[in-house]
Amino acid sequence: MLAITYKEEIFKAVFKATITHVEQGTTWSCLINASGEIMVSDTSLNSFIPSVDHAIGVQFAQLILKLE
């Protein structure tokens, strides 16, 4: 669950996420991927971006590295 705050309003969206860990001796990495949709009707984004009809697709990736 992701909560987005915009102009003191909170919108919530559920995303599918995967976490991948890779260990290599004294170092490791963690890759976080997530994707989902934010419904325009829940956020009133269509008043700011009139061409948006139904939903906005969101994708996110973050890589975390730890070195010792």
WOTA-V750660 format. One record per residue. N is the residue number from 1. SS is DSSP state (a for helix, b for strand, c for the rest). PHI is phi in whole degrees, 0 to 359 (* if undefined). PSI is psi in whole degrees, 0 to 359 (NA if undefined). Layout:
((N	SS	PHI	PSI) (N	SS	PHI	PSI))
This chain:
((1	c	*	133) (2	b	240	132) (3	b	251	126) (4	b	249	126) (5	b	255	125) (6	b	220	119) (7	c	50	51) (8	c	64	13) (9	b	250	144) (10	b	248	129) (11	b	242	137) (12	b	246	143) (13	b	217	147) (14	c	257	133) (15	b	238	147) (16	b	275	130) (17	b	226	150) (18	b	228	146) (19	b	235	128) (20	b	240	124) (21	b	254	137) (22	b	230	121) (23	b	252	134) (24	b	222	87) (25	c	69	241) (26	c	269	1) (27	b	243	157) (28	b	209	162) (29	b	224	156) (30	b	223	121) (31	b	252	124) (32	b	249	122) (33	b	241	139) (34	b	215	149) (35	b	211	153) (36	b	179	190) (37	b	231	145) (38	b	251	121) (39	b	286	128) (40	a	298	322) (41	a	296	334) (42	a	278	341) (43	a	244	350) (44	c	59	27) (45	a	296	335) (46	a	295	340) (47	a	284	337) (48	c	265	324) (49	c	233	89) (50	c	300	336) (51	c	282	352) (52	c	277	124) (53	c	266	299) (54	c	243	304) (55	b	207	159) (56	b	246	125) (57	b	281	136) (58	b	234	134) (59	b	231	145) (60	b	217	139) (61	b	217	139) (62	b	218	134) (63	b	247	128) (64	b	246	127) (65	b	245	142) (66	b	232	121) (67	c	244	139) (68	c	244	NA))
